[in-house]
Amino acid sequence: MHTLKNFLEHKAYVMRVNSLLMTTQAGSGHPTSALSAADIVSALFFYAMQYNPQNPNNPNNDRFILSKGHASPIFYAAWKEAGVLTQDQLMTYRHFDSVLEGHPTSRFEWTEGSTGSLGMGLSIGVGMAKSAKIDHRNFYTYVIMGDSEVAEGSVWEAAEIAAFYKLNNLVAILDCNRLGQSTQVMHDHHVHRYEAKFQAFGWKTIVIDGHDMQEIMLAFDKAKSSQDLPTIIIAKTFKGYGVDQAQNKEGFHGKAFSKKELDEILPQMKTRFAAAASFAESTFSWQPSSFAKATADKTVEVCSKIELATSHYKKGEQIATRKAYGEGLRAAGVACKAVVALDAEVKNSTFAEIFEAKFPERFIQCFVAEQNMVSMGVGLAKRGHIPFISTFASFFSRAHDQIRMAAIGKSAIRLCGSHAGVSIGEDGPSQMALEDIGMMRALPDSVVFYPSDAVSTFKLVEQMANYNKGISYLRTTRMTTPVLYDVNEDFFTPFCENGDPSQIGGCKIVRQSEQDKACIIGAGITLHEALKAYDQLQREGMSVTVIDLYCIKPINATAIIKAANAAGDIVITVEDHYIQGGLGEAVVYALRNTAIIVECLAVTQLPRSGKPDELLAWAGIDATAIVKKVKELV
């Protein structure tokens, strides 16, 4: 009678063979990185995890994240053995028209986290494990990491917060195969050094031989007994395990074997793993584990359309857009229980604390660890939550790689960056976000909002809550600004079902007449400077159009061109952002191949501490500078 252990060893063997076949067929890939993890993945998929392979969206499924995304052959090979893929589909690996990409992305439906840039899988897993706690579900989240990637600081951000929140439903597996891409890893095969590190961060640790199936199975059993700590299984493995010419040797990372080499390797492996290779699957019946551990088959709340209650703002009232963000976020939380908020220990500046006061159970304090915070949001979004993530806009630059990977995974995370531009004043250039618009505009399927008053901020939070095609970003201002709009004003954008087509791209013409000689475009703090310039020019007998470009991406080129044509074909953009990548460049691109003259006022030098008004004047983006530029051009 064949045992479960024999069955798992057979699955590991088959997955090793397929990992080799896939990469050789593709002519590229990382077979040796896959081979070291085969035994662990076999035990995970066919012993430890409880899941329905035919329904990846079952809310009770255990979750698996391959943080060492370059080992994707073993990931796809496992899903093939689980009945999700055919052998023919497996052989499309890395082909242009295949969803089986070189590193896992959301194009393959069973991918829980798009990985490939190392050091992010554990943070995504932390988000999923925290999601289970919020939703009172009992699923486990498993994350396989490589020993090279634990040099990344984001891994330790995730490790610390997982212990802080006592995520005993999170199990990490460290594949210690000793070799990185070009050299040995820092700790070689000294697995107890990793053990000491993770113990210091508050984790339960289990050290095993990663090629001993009995030890692996026992480790997964022990992991489930943890009461209030996350668990890491530290597995000593060998890169290229099973291939004599490559096992534990440098120089084979990211190299597929030739067909000629494979003709020699496969018979050798069949001999080496004789018992596993000869195992007859018909003698052992495997079915996915049941959901006996699930507390209930609860349904995840799906908010098809989130509508916020009308805000209470009055025209002329002085209120910071960052505070309106907090109030809009609270209203979104009232409208939909799936909304959660994450903040990097600046909740009293971003005003995420307004949401926390109302919904403490749905607020996640992420402390000063922005990289982990963003990827946690990705994990929460994957599990059906609507995450809003806030910090100073300048600090999102630290997490740009996490944001970039979130965009690759088409994750609908909502980012709010406060304290943007030189207008923050005395705190100085380290706190002044002057690159963030460019950073966010460059992402695929991203939306970039820059509201100028409380009403538009509140409305745009609602639109962010309903945008599910990618990342949305809201830029808020530190200082108070007067409310410009009536609370019933509409702010349509392309993804709103009932949006007015004339408003696609999102902008408002706030001043216009038939005598206008130029068109001024601003957003956020500079819109208010543009309005001051308008008033001064009016007193001097000159009329201009003023546009509030509250949605910088996607941009409404049609509306801008029409307004510019009616105002002498002269456009002046003004922004509290570096000239590279900002609002001005977006407008210039939108107006390309037209006869419209465009001048861009923006920050062009490294700023310094000072009063907000001093800095706006120094940068040449205040009302005086705008008036001067209008007079030069008209």
N, C-alpha and C positions, 0 to 999 in steps of 0.2 A: 504494500500500500504506500503510495507516494505521499510525502508529507508536504505541508505548506512551505516549509523551508526549501524543499526541492523545487517546488513550483516557482518560488520567488527567484531562486538562482537561475532557473530556466529563463524567466522573463528578463532578468538582467543580461543573460547571454544573448538573447534575441535582440534586445535593444542595443547592445554593443555592436552586433553584426549590422543592424540597420543604420546605426550612426556612421559606421564606416562606409556602407553602401551609398548612403545619402550624400556624404561629402565627396566621395570619389565621383559620383554621378554629376554633382554640381561643379566639381573641379576646384572647390574652395570650402572653407569652413574650419571648425575647430574640433576635430574628432578626439584628440587626446584629452581635451578638457571634458568631453562628454564621457569618455571611458572611465575616468576616475569616479564619477558620480553614479554610475549605472546601478550598483547594488543598493545605494541609498534610495534612488528614485524608484526602483522596483518595489522595495519595502514600503515606500510611501504610497504609491498608487494601488498596490494590491494587498496591502495589509493594514497600514495605519489610518489612511484617510477614509472618511465616510462621504460618499458623494454619488450623484447620479450623472454618469458620463454623458447621457443624452440630453441633459438639461443643465447647462452651465449656469443658468440664472436662478436655479433653485436656492432660495435664501438660506437653507440649512446645510448646503454643501460645505465641507471643509475646503479650504483654499490653499492653493500652491503657487508660490512665486519663485521663479528662477532668477535670482538676483545676478548670478554669473551668466548673463544672457548669451554670451558667446558659446555656451554649451548647449545651445538650442537643439542640436540633433537628438540629444537624449530626451529633451522635452517633447518633441514631436513623436519620437519613437514610442514614448510612454503612452501618448494619446492614441497612437495606432494600436497598441496592445490593448487599450481600454475599449476599442471598437469605434473610435471617433473618426479615424482616418483609414484609408485603404493603403495597400502597399504601393499601388500606382501613384496615389497622391503624395505619399512620402517621398517618392523619387522626383517630385517637382520642386524639392527644396532649393531655395535661392533662385528660382526661375522668376522672370519678370512678372508673369501672370499668376504666380502662386501666392497664397496667403502665408505660406511657410517661409518667412523671411529669415535672413541671416541672424538677426536677433529678434526675439518675439515682440510683436506689436498687436494692437487690438484688431487688426485685420483678421487674425485667427481668433475666433470667438472664445476659445477656452483660455486665452491669455488673461491673467489677472492683473498683470502690470507690465507695461512696455519697458524693457530693460536693455542694457547694452552699455550705457554709461554707468560705470560701476559705482557701488556704494549707496544705491537707492532702494533696493528691494526690501531691506529691513524696515525702512521708514514707511513704505507702502503697506507692509505687513502690520506695522504698528497701527496705522490708520484703520485697517480692516479689523484687527483685534479690538480696537477701541470701539469701532462700529458695533461689533457683537455685544459689547458691554452696554452700550447705549440702548440697543434694541432688545436686550435681554434674550439673546440667542446663545446657543451653546456650540457653535461651530469653532473649529480650530483653524488657525492660519499657520502654514508651514512655509519657511523661506530657506532656500539653499543659497549660501554665499560661498565665494572662493576665498582662499587665504590671501590672495593679493589684494582684494578689494577692502579688507578690513584695515588697510592703511588709510582709507578715506575717513575724514573727520565726521562726515554725515552718519557713518555707521555707529559711531560712539554717541552722537546726539540721539539716535534712535534707541540705542541700548539703554541710555540713562533714563529716557522718558518712559520706556516700556516697563522698567523696574519701578519708577515713580508711580505709575498708574496700575501696578500689580497685574500686569496682563498675563495671567497664567494660561490663557488660551492661545498664546503665541509660542511657537516652537521654531527656533532657527537651527539650521544644520550647517556647520562650517566644514567644507570640503578641503581638508588640509593635504593637498597633493604636492606641496613643497615647491613647485616651480611656477614662476610667473611667465610673462611673455618673453623677457630677454635675460632673466637671471633668476636666482633663487629668491624666495620671499625672505623677509627679515628674520623670521623665526625658524626657517628651515622646517624640520619635522619635530621641533620641540613643542608638541601640542599642549603641554602643561603650562607653557607661557600664555597661550590663549585662554586656557582655563583660569589662570590667575587674574587675567584682565577682566574677563566677564564676571567672575566672582566679585571682583572689586566694584563692578558696576551694579551688583545686586541680582545677578542671574543664578539660577540653578544650572549647574554644568554636569555633563556626562561625557566622558572621554571613551572612545571606542576604536576598534579596528574597523575601518569603513569598508572592508571587503569580507567581513565575517557576518554572514546573514543572521546568525543567531544573536550576535551582539547587537546588530542594528535593530532587530525586532524588539529585543528586550529594552533597548534605549527608548524606542517610541512608546512602549508601555509605561516606562518610568516617567516620561515627559508628561503623560496625562495625569499623573498623580500629584503634580505640583499644586499647592494650595493657593499661594499668593505671589508666585514669582514666574517670570518668563523663563523658558528653558532653552539652553543651547546644547546641541549634540556636537561635540568636537570629534570629527572622524579623521583618523589618519589614513590617507589613501595614497595611491600612486598615479601620477599623470600617465595616460596611455596604458592603463592597466589591462593586461591581456595581450598586448602586442609587444613581443620580445624586443624588437628592434627599436622601439620608442619608449617603453616603460621606464619612468623615472630618469629620463634623459633630456638634457637641454637641446634646443634646436628644432623641436617639433611643434611648437605652439602655432596654431592657426595655419597648419599645413595639411592639406588633404593628401591621401596616398594615391598614387597612380593606379590604374587598372592592373598593370603588371605587378606592382607591389601587393595589391589586394589579392591577387591570385595566389600569392605565397602566404599572406597573413591569415586568410580565412581558414585554410586547412590546419594551420598551426594552432589557431584559436579553438577549432573543433576538437583537436587532440587535448589541448590544455584544459578545456572545460568539458571533458567527455561526458560526464554524467548530466550536466545541464543541457548540453547539446542533444543528447539522446532522449531526453525527457519527453514523454508522450502527453500532450495537454489533454487528450481525451480521458486520461486516467484521473484527472483532478478537475473538479467543478468549481469555478470561481464566479462569484457574483459580487457586484458592488455592495459594500456594507450598508446595512439598513440605517435608518435615522432614529434608532431607538433612543439615542441620547437627546434628541430634539425636544425641547419643552413643549412646543406647539407648532403647528404649521401656520404660523402667523403670516399675514401678507404684508409686504412692505408698502407703506403709504406712497402712492404715486400721485403727485400733484401735477395734473396735465396742464393747468394754467394757474399761475399764482397771481392773485390780485390783492394789492395792498389797500388798506383803508386810506381815505383821503387825508393828506397831511394837514397840519393846523397852521401853517406859516402865513404871515401877512406881508404884503408888499411893503418894502422899505425896512422891514425888521432886520436887524443885524444878527446873523448867525453863521457860524463856520460850516462849510460844506462837510468837514469831517464829522461834526456833530450830527448833521442831517443823515450822514451815512449810518451812524449808530442807531438813529431813530428809525430809519428805513429798514435796517437789518432786524430790529425788534419787530417791526410790522410784518416783515417776511416770515419771521418765526411764528407769529400769530397765525398767519395765513396757511402755513404748511409745516407740519411736524418734522419733515425731512430736512429742514434747514438747520445747519449747525454752524458754529463760528469758531475759528481758530485765531489766536493772536500770540504774537511773540513778545509778551511781557510789556506791551505798551498800550494796554487796553484803555487807560485813562487819557491817552493822547489820540488814539484812533477812534475812541468812543465805542469800541466793541463792548465795553463794560455795560452799556445800556442793554444790550442783548443778554449779557450774563446775568444781570439783575432780574430779568424776567424768566430766563431759561437756563439756570445754572447747570442743569444736567446735560444740556446740549452745547455748552461752552467748553472749549478745550484750551487750557493754558499751555502753550508750547514753549514758554520761556525764551531766552535769547538763543534760538537755534532755528534760524529761518530755513535752512536747507531741509532739515527733517520736517518742519511744519508744512512746507509745500507738498512733499511726497506723502505725508500723512493725509493731507487733503485729497490726494489722488486715490489713496486706499478707501477713504470714506465715500468719495464719489462713486467708485466702482461698486460699492455695496449699497447704492441707492440713496445716499444722502446728498444734500445740496450744500456743499461747503463754501463759506465765505472766509477768506483768509486775509488778515490785516497786519500791517506793520508800517514803519516809515518807508516811503517809496524808495529811498536810497538803499535800504537794506535788502530789497528784493534782488538787487544786483548780485548779492552774495549767493542767492539761490537760483541764478539764471539757468544753470544746467538742469536743475530739477524742473524749472518751469518749461524749459525747452523739451525735456523728455515727457512732461505732461502733455504738451502740445502734440508730440509724436504719437502719444497714446490716445489722442482725441478726448482727453479728460476735461470735463466741464467743471473746472474749478474757477471760483470767482475771487479775484485779487483786488484788494483796496490798498493803495499806497497813499499815505498822508504826508504832510510836511514837504510838499513838492516845491522846488525852485528857490531862487534867491529871496523870495518874499518871506521865507521863514525868519530871516533876520539874523540876530546876534549869534546863533548857534554855530554859524560858519559853514564852510564848504563841505565838510564831511557829512553833514546832515541834509544837505540840499540835493534832492533828486533832480538831476539835470540831464539824465540819460534814459530815464524810464520809458518815455513815450516811444523812443526809437527801439528800445529793447522789446517792448510789447508789440509794436507794429510789425516787427519782423517775423512774428510767429505765425504759422499757418492757421487759418480759420479764427484768428483772434479778433476781439472787439475791444476798442480803446475809447473810453469815455473820459471827458474832462469837464465836469459841470461847473457852472459859475455861481450858482445860488442853491439854496436849500431845497426849493421845489424841484428843480431839475435833478438834483442829487437823489432825492427821495424816489422820483419816478424812474431814474436809471437803475437804482437798486432793484426795483421790480423787474425791469427788463433783463438785468443780469440773472435774476432768479429763474427766468424763463428761457435763457439761452443755453442750449445743451449741445451745440456743435463743436465747442472748443473753449478756450480760455477767454474770459472777459476781465477787463482791467478798468478800475475806477480810480482816477487821480483826484485827491482832495487837497484843499488848501488849509493852511494852519490858521490864518487870521480870519476874523469875521468879515462877511461881505453882505451887502443889502440884498434882500429877496427881490428878484426882478419879475417873477412870473406869478400869475394867479394859480391857485392850487389845482384848478381843473385843466390847466394847460396840458396838451398832449406832446409827448416826445417819442415820435415813432422812429423805429429803426427797421431794417430789412427783415428781421426774423419775427416781427410781431404780425400775427395772423391778419389783424384788421387795420394794419397801418395804412395811412394815406400815402399812395405811391409818390406824391410830390415831395414827401418828407424823407424818402429813402436816403439813408446815409446820415441823417440826423444833424440838422443845423437850423438855427432860427435867425430870421432877419429882424433885428430888434430896433433898427432905425433905418428909414428909407424915404426918399422923396424923388420927384421927377427932376430935381435940380442937382442931384448928387454928382460930384466930380471925381470921387474915388470910393473904393470899398475897403473898409478895415475889417480884418478877421482876427478875432481873439478867442480865448477860452480861459476859463478859470479866472485868476486874478487879472490877467491882461484884458479881459473883456471889460472889466470895470475901468481900467485905464483908458480903453478905447471910448467908453461912454463919456468919460471926463474930457477927452480930446474932442469928441463930437460937440459937447456943450461949448467948449472954447471956440471951436471953428464956427459954430452957429452964431455966437456973439460977434464974430468977425465977418459974418455974411457969407460963409462958405458951408455947403451941405455935403455930407458924406453918408454912405451906407455903412451900417455896422452889423456884422454877422457874428452870432454866437456859434462857434464850431464845437458844440458839446460832444459830438461823436467824430473823433479823428479817424477812426477806422471802423467800418467802411465810411468813406467820405462821399458826400453828395456833390459830385462834380457838376451835375446838371444845374442845381440850384445856385452854386457859386458862379458858374459861367454866366448864367442869366442875370444875376445881380451885378456882376462885373461889367457885362455889356451895357447895362443901363446906367453905369457910373463911370463912364469915360474909359473903360477897359484898363483901369488901374487898380491893382490890388496891393494892399499892405498887410502882411501877416505880422502878428506880434505875439510872442510867447515867452513864458518863464521857463526856458529849457534851452539846452545847447542847440545851436543851429543845425547840427548834424542829427538827422533822424527824426526831427520833431514835426510840429504842426506845419511849419513853413514848407518843409520839404514835401510833406503830404499834399499841400495845396499846389505847389509847383508841379508836382507830377500829375495831379488832376487836371491842371490847365495846360499841359504840354500840347504842342501843335496848335495853339491858339495865338491870336495876336495880343493877348492880354499881357500887360506889363506887371510883373510881380516883384515886390521888394520885401525882404524878410528882416524883421527886427527880432533879435534873439540874443541869448547870452553867448558871447564869443570868447570870453577870457575866464580864467580861474577866479571865482569870487572870493570874498573875504567876509568877516563878521561886520555887522553894521545894522542900522535901523532899516526896516523893510523899505521905506520910502527912499532912503539913501541908495540902497542896493538896486531898486528898480530904475532909479535915475542913472546910476553908474553903468548899469547894463544897457541903457538906451532903450528900455521897454516901458517907460512910463508915459503919461499923457503928453508931457512936454516933447518927448522924442517923437511921438506919433504925429503931433501937430507939425513939428519941424519937417518930418518926412513927407507929409501930405503937401506942404507948401513947396517943397523941392520938386515934387512930381507934377503938380497941377499948374 
